[in-house]
Amino acid sequence: MIPHEPRSLGYYAASHWMQGAMVLVVLGSLAMGLLWALGDMKERAEKQVVDLTIRNMRTGMQLAMGEALMHQREREIATWSGGNPVNWLGALPSGYRGECSAEESRGLSGGEWCFERASRELVYRPSRADHLRALLEAGASQCDRLRWRVARVSENVSGSGFVGLRIEPASACQWIVDGR
């Protein structure tokens, strides 16, 4: 019988370990990049949903104003100022909690809406409020929620009466997603 020499890690065995480690590093880096991109796309989608919801509120308000004008109820439109713009949507937005107090609006978790009774403003808290930035001229120190209100458009200069309503931003915050 021929005695066997003890086995040692040779060049080929060590090179397989190195290849395996490199594959793990590359796959790990790829996975981290994909997770970051997924999070970025998720936030972009959330911002798009909010923008479309506000646009749908504006469209619903314009349709309601048109209907009121057709039925000669112009005076009724003026009473809508400060109202809840969610009333002009066909369905409630996802995460809508209804009317709330100022304290309850501060307690909103990410992705939730409410209509603050005292300020007469619609409030939304994004899932990642750290991407909200104060507008330069406003100088607001804390941005953690977005707000909108239904406001009257200025009276007509000629004195012929009420012009209409608009849904305008009421917060000094801007949602910045990836530098935009």
ZAFI-489316 format. One record per residue (C-alpha): residue number from 0; chain; x, y, z. Coordinates in steps of 0.2 Angstrom, whole numbers, plus 2048, in hexadecimal, padded with zeros to 3 digits. Each point is the difference from the previous one (the first is absolute). Layout:
BEGIN
+-----+--------+-----+-----+-----+
! num ! cadena !   X !   Y !   Z !
+-----+--------+-----+-----+-----+
! NUM !      A !   X !   Y !   Z !
...
+-----+--------+-----+-----+-----+
This chain:
BEGIN
+-----+--------+-----+-----+-----+
! num ! cadena !   X !   Y !   Z !
+-----+--------+-----+-----+-----+
!   0 !      A ! 800 ! 800 ! 800 !
!   1 !      A ! 806 ! 811 ! 7FC !
!   2 !      A ! 7FF ! 80D ! 80E !
!   3 !      A ! 7F6 ! 810 ! 7FB !
!   4 !      A ! 807 ! 811 ! 804 !
!   5 !      A ! 7F5 ! 80B ! 80A !
!   6 !      A ! 7F5 ! 80B ! 7F5 !
!   7 !      A ! 802 ! 813 ! 800 !
!   8 !      A ! 7F8 ! 80E ! 7F9 !
!   9 !      A ! 808 ! 802 ! 7EF !
!  10 !      A ! 7FF ! 80E ! 7F4 !
!  11 !      A ! 7F0 ! 7FA ! 7F8 !
!  12 !      A ! 7F7 ! 7FE ! 810 !
!  13 !      A ! 804 ! 812 ! 805 !
!  14 !      A ! 7FC ! 807 ! 7F0 !
!  15 !      A ! 7EE ! 7F8 ! 801 !
!  16 !      A ! 7FE ! 809 ! 811 !
!  17 !      A ! 806 ! 810 ! 7F9 !
!  18 !      A ! 7F4 ! 7FE ! 7F1 !
!  19 !      A ! 7F1 ! 7FC ! 80C !
!  20 !      A ! 804 ! 810 ! 80B !
!  21 !      A ! 801 ! 80B ! 7F0 !
!  22 !      A ! 7EF ! 7F9 ! 7FA !
!  23 !      A ! 7F8 ! 804 ! 811 !
!  24 !      A ! 807 ! 811 ! 800 !
!  25 !      A ! 7FA ! 804 ! 7EF !
!  26 !      A ! 7EF ! 7F8 ! 804 !
!  27 !      A ! 7FE ! 80A ! 810 !
!  28 !      A ! 805 ! 810 ! 7F8 !
!  29 !      A ! 7F3 ! 7FC ! 7F2 !
!  30 !      A ! 7F2 ! 7FC ! 80D !
!  31 !      A ! 804 ! 810 ! 80A !
!  32 !      A ! 7FF ! 80B ! 7F0 !
!  33 !      A ! 7EF ! 7F7 ! 7FB !
!  34 !      A ! 7F9 ! 803 ! 812 !
!  35 !      A ! 805 ! 813 ! 7FF !
!  36 !      A ! 7F8 ! 801 ! 7EF !
!  37 !      A ! 7F0 ! 7F8 ! 806 !
!  38 !      A ! 7FF ! 80C ! 80E !
!  39 !      A ! 803 ! 80F ! 7F5 !
!  40 !      A ! 7F2 ! 7FA ! 7F4 !
!  41 !      A ! 7F4 ! 7FC ! 80E !
!  42 !      A ! 802 ! 812 ! 806 !
!  43 !      A ! 7FE ! 807 ! 7EE !
!  44 !      A ! 7F0 ! 7F6 ! 7FE !
!  45 !      A ! 7F9 ! 807 ! 811 !
!  46 !      A ! 804 ! 812 ! 7FA !
!  47 !      A ! 7F7 ! 7FC ! 7F0 !
!  48 !      A ! 7F1 ! 7F9 ! 809 !
!  49 !      A ! 7FF ! 810 ! 80B !
!  50 !      A ! 802 ! 80B ! 7F1 !
!  51 !      A ! 7F2 ! 7F7 ! 7F6 !
!  52 !      A ! 7F5 ! 800 ! 80F !
!  53 !      A ! 801 ! 813 ! 802 !
!  54 !      A ! 7FE ! 802 ! 7ED !
!  55 !      A ! 7F0 ! 7F5 ! 801 !
!  56 !      A ! 7FA ! 80B ! 80E !
!  57 !      A ! 802 ! 810 ! 7F5 !
!  58 !      A ! 7F7 ! 7F8 ! 7F2 !
!  59 !      A ! 7F2 ! 7FA ! 80B !
!  60 !      A ! 7FF ! 812 ! 807 !
!  61 !      A ! 7FF ! 807 ! 7EF !
!  62 !      A ! 7F2 ! 7F4 ! 7FA !
!  63 !      A ! 7F7 ! 805 ! 810 !
!  64 !      A ! 802 ! 812 ! 7FC !
!  65 !      A ! 7FA ! 7FE ! 7EF !
!  66 !      A ! 7F1 ! 7F7 ! 805 !
!  67 !      A ! 7FC ! 80D ! 80D !
!  68 !      A ! 802 ! 80E ! 7F2 !
!  69 !      A ! 7F5 ! 7F6 ! 7F5 !
!  70 !      A ! 7F2 ! 800 ! 80D !
!  71 !      A ! 803 ! 812 ! 804 !
!  72 !      A ! 807 ! 7FD ! 812 !
!  73 !      A ! 80F ! 80B ! 7FF !
!  74 !      A ! 7FE ! 806 ! 812 !
!  75 !      A ! 801 ! 7EE ! 806 !
!  76 !      A ! 812 ! 7FF ! 7F9 !
!  77 !      A ! 806 ! 80D ! 80B !
!  78 !      A ! 7FB ! 7F6 ! 80F !
!  79 !      A ! 80C ! 7F2 ! 7FB !
!  80 !      A ! 80F ! 80A ! 805 !
!  81 !      A ! 809 ! 7F7 ! 80E !
!  82 !      A ! 7F7 ! 7F0 ! 7FC !
!  83 !      A ! 806 ! 7EE ! 800 !
!  84 !      A ! 807 ! 7FD ! 7EE !
!  85 !      A ! 7FE ! 7ED ! 802 !
!  86 !      A ! 7ED ! 803 ! 7FE !
!  87 !      A ! 803 ! 803 ! 7ED !
!  88 !      A ! 808 ! 7EE ! 7FE !
!  89 !      A ! 7F6 ! 7F1 ! 7FA !
!  90 !      A ! 809 ! 7F5 ! 80D !
!  91 !      A ! 80A ! 804 ! 810 !
!  92 !      A ! 813 ! 800 ! 7FE !
!  93 !      A ! 809 ! 7F1 ! 808 !
!  94 !      A ! 805 ! 804 ! 812 !
!  95 !      A ! 7F3 ! 80E ! 802 !
!  96 !      A ! 7FB ! 801 ! 812 !
!  97 !      A ! 7F2 ! 80D ! 7FF !
!  98 !      A ! 7FF ! 810 ! 80A !
!  99 !      A ! 80D ! 803 ! 80D !
! 100 !      A ! 806 ! 80C ! 80D !
! 101 !      A ! 811 ! 809 ! 7FF !
! 102 !      A ! 807 ! 7F3 ! 80D !
! 103 !      A ! 7FA ! 7F1 ! 7F6 !
! 104 !      A ! 807 ! 807 ! 7F0 !
! 105 !      A ! 811 ! 801 ! 809 !
! 106 !      A ! 7FE ! 7ED ! 804 !
! 107 !      A ! 7FD ! 7FB ! 7EE !
! 108 !      A ! 80B ! 7F1 ! 7FA !
! 109 !      A ! 808 ! 7FF ! 7EF !
! 110 !      A ! 7F4 ! 7FF ! 7F2 !
! 111 !      A ! 7F1 ! 807 ! 809 !
! 112 !      A ! 7F4 ! 80F ! 7FC !
! 113 !      A ! 7F4 ! 80A ! 80B !
! 114 !      A ! 7F6 ! 810 ! 7FF !
! 115 !      A ! 805 ! 80B ! 80F !
! 116 !      A ! 7F0 ! 809 ! 807 !
! 117 !      A ! 808 ! 80F ! 808 !
! 118 !      A ! 80B ! 806 ! 7F1 !
! 119 !      A ! 7F4 ! 7F9 ! 7F3 !
! 120 !      A ! 80F ! 7F8 ! 7F7 !
! 121 !      A ! 803 ! 7EF ! 7F8 !
! 122 !      A ! 80F ! 7F8 ! 808 !
! 123 !      A ! 80B ! 7F2 ! 7F9 !
! 124 !      A ! 80F ! 7F8 ! 808 !
! 125 !      A ! 80C ! 7F7 ! 7F4 !
! 126 !      A ! 807 ! 7EF ! 804 !
! 127 !      A ! 812 ! 808 ! 800 !
! 128 !      A ! 7FD ! 812 ! 807 !
! 129 !      A ! 813 ! 802 ! 800 !
! 130 !      A ! 7FF ! 805 ! 7EE !
! 131 !      A ! 7F5 ! 80F ! 803 !
! 132 !      A ! 809 ! 810 ! 7FF !
! 133 !      A ! 7FC ! 812 ! 806 !
! 134 !      A ! 7FE ! 80C ! 7F2 !
! 135 !      A ! 80D ! 80D ! 801 !
! 136 !      A ! 7F5 ! 810 ! 802 !
! 137 !      A ! 7F5 ! 7F8 ! 80D !
! 138 !      A ! 80E ! 7FB ! 80C !
! 139 !      A ! 7F6 ! 7F3 ! 808 !
! 140 !      A ! 80A ! 7F6 ! 80C !
! 141 !      A ! 7F7 ! 7EF ! 800 !
! 142 !      A ! 7F8 ! 7F8 ! 7F1 !
! 143 !      A ! 7F8 ! 7EF ! 804 !
! 144 !      A ! 7EF ! 802 ! 7F8 !
! 145 !      A ! 7F9 ! 807 ! 7F0 !
! 146 !      A ! 7F0 ! 80B ! 800 !
! 147 !      A ! 7F3 ! 807 ! 7F4 !
! 148 !      A ! 7F1 ! 80B ! 802 !
! 149 !      A ! 7F1 ! 806 ! 7F5 !
! 150 !      A ! 802 ! 813 ! 7FE !
! 151 !      A ! 7F6 ! 80D ! 7F7 !
! 152 !      A ! 807 ! 807 ! 7F0 !
! 153 !      A ! 801 ! 813 ! 801 !
! 154 !      A ! 7F0 ! 80A ! 7FD !
! 155 !      A ! 7FE ! 807 ! 7EE !
! 156 !      A ! 807 ! 811 ! 7FF !
! 157 !      A ! 7F1 ! 807 ! 7F6 !
! 158 !      A ! 7F5 ! 7FB ! 80F !
! 159 !      A ! 7F6 ! 7F3 ! 7F6 !
! 160 !      A ! 802 ! 7F3 ! 80E !
! 161 !      A ! 807 ! 7F0 ! 805 !
! 162 !      A ! 80D ! 7F8 ! 7F5 !
! 163 !      A ! 803 ! 7EF ! 807 !
! 164 !      A ! 80A ! 7F4 ! 80C !
! 165 !      A ! 810 ! 7F8 ! 7FF !
! 166 !      A ! 80A ! 7F2 ! 80A !
! 167 !      A ! 810 ! 808 ! 805 !
! 168 !      A ! 80F ! 7FA ! 80A !
! 169 !      A ! 7FF ! 806 ! 812 !
! 170 !      A ! 810 ! 7FA ! 807 !
! 171 !      A ! 812 ! 807 ! 7FE !
! 172 !      A ! 806 ! 7EF ! 7FB !
! 173 !      A ! 805 ! 7F8 ! 7F0 !
! 174 !      A ! 802 ! 7ED ! 7FC !
! 175 !      A ! 811 ! 7FD ! 7F9 !
! 176 !      A ! 803 ! 7EF ! 7F8 !
! 177 !      A ! 812 ! 7FD ! 7FA !
! 178 !      A ! 805 ! 812 ! 7FE !
! 179 !      A ! 7F0 ! 806 ! 7F7 !
+-----+--------+-----+-----+-----+
